[in-house]
């Protein structure tokens, strides 16, 4: 059984797809647009996303890019346009499959099975638990008190670096080298700014906790509460 995200604004199509996928043993979260999909991935780690290309608030291609910046995620596109140029664009963006409407539900279910079989087990991989944190290093995801954190690339890198050595004080220079090694124009204030935003996201989950410790003149550490 896999956890699937379906983003489709046509209710009639969505209902039949959800029914077919649930009958095949999967759990399905249906979203009508990109905004709902963004909210869904905050608290759920999905094994595969099925995205309609023509969403009301964002293109499925753009949404795919947003979701994949969070974590590796197999994607199947649904589209009413079967033009070769659009299919090529979808595959160039990393689509795992592409299905034109109208389509056979049996075929869709079969293609979902194929994509899931060949996908690397990163989304559902085992996470390392450290206190209130769960870190899925392969999937580049961190959960705090059971809640998935919506982290940018550098916020994730910062928290992952501190999680790797809980309690140890890492200097700004050490964090710069480990997290911002490819961003040569970043300065010390970059670390401070990202610590502030990560701290805010941790407090949003657990207002009474503050595991990020500031050691003035030295650096930062992480307590496992």
C-alpha positions as CSV (number, residue, x, y, z in Angstrom):
1,X,0.0,0.0,0.0
2,X,1.3,3.4,-1.0
3,X,0.3,6.9,0.1
4,X,-0.7,8.9,-3.1
5,X,-1.3,12.6,-3.7
6,X,-3.9,13.4,-6.4
7,X,-4.1,17.0,-7.5
8,X,-7.1,17.3,-9.9
9,X,-9.7,20.1,-10.2
10,X,-12.3,18.1,-12.0
11,X,-14.4,16.4,-9.3
12,X,-15.9,13.7,-11.4
13,X,-12.5,12.6,-12.7
14,X,-11.0,12.8,-9.2
15,X,-13.7,10.7,-7.6
16,X,-13.3,7.8,-10.1
17,X,-9.5,7.9,-9.8
18,X,-9.6,7.9,-6.0
19,X,-12.0,5.0,-6.0
20,X,-9.8,2.9,-8.4
21,X,-6.6,3.6,-6.5
22,X,-8.2,2.8,-3.1
23,X,-9.6,-0.4,-4.6
24,X,-6.0,-1.3,-5.5
25,X,-5.0,-0.9,-1.8
26,X,-3.6,2.6,-1.8
27,X,-4.4,5.6,0.4
28,X,-5.2,8.7,-1.6
29,X,-5.2,12.4,-0.6
30,X,-7.2,14.5,-3.1
31,X,-6.5,18.2,-3.6
32,X,-8.3,20.5,-6.0
33,X,-5.4,22.9,-6.6
34,X,-1.8,23.8,-5.9
35,X,-2.6,25.6,-2.6
36,X,-4.2,22.5,-1.1
37,X,-1.4,20.3,-2.4
38,X,1.2,22.5,-0.7
39,X,-0.6,22.2,2.6
40,X,-1.0,18.4,2.2
41,X,2.8,17.8,1.8
42,X,3.5,19.6,5.0
43,X,2.1,16.9,7.2
44,X,2.2,13.8,4.9
45,X,5.1,12.1,3.1
46,X,3.7,10.8,-0.1
47,X,5.1,7.9,-2.2
48,X,3.8,9.3,-5.5
49,X,2.0,12.4,-6.9
50,X,-0.5,12.4,-9.7
51,X,-0.8,16.0,-11.0
52,X,-3.2,17.5,-13.5
53,X,-1.3,19.8,-15.8
54,X,-4.1,22.4,-16.1
55,X,-4.8,23.4,-12.4
56,X,-6.7,26.6,-11.7
57,X,-4.0,28.3,-9.7
58,X,-0.7,26.9,-11.0
59,X,0.4,24.6,-13.8
60,X,1.1,21.0,-12.8
61,X,4.6,21.5,-14.2
62,X,5.3,24.3,-11.8
63,X,3.7,22.4,-8.9
64,X,5.9,19.4,-9.7
65,X,9.0,21.6,-9.3
66,X,7.8,23.0,-5.9
67,X,7.1,19.5,-4.5
68,X,10.4,18.1,-5.7
69,X,12.3,20.9,-4.1
70,X,11.0,19.5,-0.8
71,X,11.9,15.9,-1.4
72,X,12.4,13.3,-4.2
73,X,8.9,12.3,-5.4
74,X,7.8,10.2,-8.4
75,X,5.2,12.1,-10.5
76,X,2.6,11.1,-13.1
77,X,1.0,13.9,-15.1
78,X,-2.6,14.0,-16.3
79,X,-3.5,16.2,-19.2
80,X,-6.2,17.0,-21.6
81,X,-3.5,18.1,-24.1
82,X,-1.8,15.2,-25.9
83,X,0.6,17.4,-27.9
84,X,4.1,16.0,-28.3
85,X,5.6,19.3,-27.1
86,X,3.8,19.2,-23.8
87,X,4.7,15.5,-23.2
88,X,8.3,16.3,-23.9
89,X,8.2,19.2,-21.5
90,X,6.8,16.9,-18.8
91,X,9.5,14.4,-19.3
92,X,12.2,17.1,-19.4
93,X,10.9,18.1,-15.9
94,X,11.4,14.6,-14.7
95,X,7.9,13.1,-15.1
96,X,7.9,9.4,-14.4
97,X,4.8,8.9,-16.7
98,X,2.3,11.0,-18.7
99,X,-1.3,10.1,-19.3
100,X,-3.7,11.9,-21.6
101,X,-7.4,12.3,-20.9
102,X,-9.6,10.5,-21.3
103,X,-7.9,7.5,-19.9
104,X,-8.6,4.0,-18.7
105,X,-8.7,3.6,-14.9
106,X,-7.2,0.1,-15.3
107,X,-4.3,1.6,-17.2
108,X,-3.8,4.4,-14.7
109,X,-3.7,1.9,-11.8
110,X,-1.3,-0.3,-13.7
111,X,1.0,2.7,-14.5
112,X,1.0,3.7,-10.8
113,X,2.1,0.2,-9.9
114,X,4.9,0.4,-12.4
115,X,6.2,3.7,-11.2
116,X,6.0,2.7,-7.6
117,X,8.0,-0.5,-8.3
118,X,10.8,1.3,-10.1
119,X,11.0,4.3,-7.7
120,X,13.8,4.4,-5.2
121,X,12.6,3.9,-1.7
122,X,13.3,7.4,-0.5
123,X,9.9,8.7,0.3
124,X,8.9,5.8,2.5
125,X,12.4,5.1,3.8
126,X,13.2,4.6,7.5
127,X,13.9,7.8,9.5
128,X,16.4,8.1,12.3
129,X,14.7,9.2,15.5
130,X,16.7,11.6,17.8
131,X,14.6,12.9,20.7
132,X,11.6,14.8,19.2
133,X,13.2,14.7,15.7
134,X,12.8,12.1,12.9
135,X,15.3,12.5,10.1
136,X,14.9,10.8,6.7
137,X,18.3,11.6,5.2
138,X,17.6,10.0,1.9
139,X,14.3,11.8,1.5
140,X,15.8,15.0,2.9
141,X,12.9,15.4,5.3
142,X,12.8,16.2,9.1
143,X,9.8,15.7,11.4
144,X,9.5,17.4,14.8
145,X,7.1,16.0,17.4
146,X,5.5,14.0,14.6
147,X,5.0,17.0,12.3
148,X,6.8,17.3,8.9
149,X,8.8,20.6,8.8
150,X,8.4,22.7,5.6
151,X,12.1,23.5,5.2
152,X,14.0,25.3,2.4
153,X,17.1,23.7,1.0
154,X,19.4,25.6,3.4
155,X,17.1,25.4,6.4
156,X,17.1,21.6,5.9
157,X,20.9,21.5,5.6
158,X,21.4,23.6,8.8
159,X,19.1,21.4,10.9
160,X,20.5,18.2,9.4
161,X,24.1,19.4,10.3
162,X,23.1,20.1,13.9
163,X,21.2,16.8,14.2
164,X,24.3,15.0,13.1
165,X,26.0,16.1,16.2
166,X,23.4,16.8,18.9
167,X,24.6,18.9,21.8
168,X,27.9,19.9,20.0
169,X,28.5,23.5,19.3
170,X,29.1,24.2,15.7
171,X,30.7,27.5,14.7
172,X,29.2,29.7,12.0
173,X,32.2,28.8,9.8
174,X,31.7,25.1,10.3
175,X,28.0,25.5,9.4
176,X,28.9,27.6,6.4
177,X,31.3,24.9,5.1
178,X,28.8,22.1,5.6
179,X,25.6,23.8,4.4
180,X,26.6,26.7,2.2
181,X,29.7,25.3,0.6
182,X,28.4,26.0,-2.9
183,X,27.3,29.5,-2.1
184,X,30.5,31.4,-1.9
185,X,28.9,34.8,-1.6
186,X,27.0,34.0,1.6
187,X,28.2,35.5,4.9
188,X,28.0,34.8,8.6
189,X,24.7,36.7,8.8
190,X,23.2,34.0,6.5
191,X,23.6,31.4,9.2
192,X,22.0,33.7,11.8
193,X,19.0,34.4,9.5
194,X,18.4,30.7,8.8
195,X,18.7,29.8,12.5
196,X,16.0,32.4,13.1
197,X,13.6,31.0,10.5
198,X,14.2,27.4,11.6
199,X,13.6,28.3,15.2
200,X,10.3,29.9,14.2
201,X,9.2,26.7,12.4
202,X,10.1,24.6,15.4
203,X,8.2,26.9,17.7
204,X,5.2,26.8,15.4
205,X,5.1,23.0,16.0
206,X,5.9,23.1,19.8
207,X,5.5,26.6,21.2
208,X,7.0,25.6,24.5
209,X,10.2,24.2,23.1
210,X,13.4,25.8,21.9
211,X,16.0,23.1,21.0
212,X,18.2,25.5,19.0
213,X,20.8,27.0,21.3
214,X,22.8,30.2,20.6
215,X,26.3,30.3,22.0
216,X,27.2,33.9,21.7
217,X,30.5,34.4,19.9
218,X,30.9,30.7,19.3
219,X,28.0,29.2,17.3
220,X,24.9,27.0,17.6
221,X,23.9,23.7,19.0
222,X,20.8,21.5,19.1
223,X,19.2,19.9,22.1
224,X,17.1,16.8,21.7
225,X,14.0,17.6,23.6
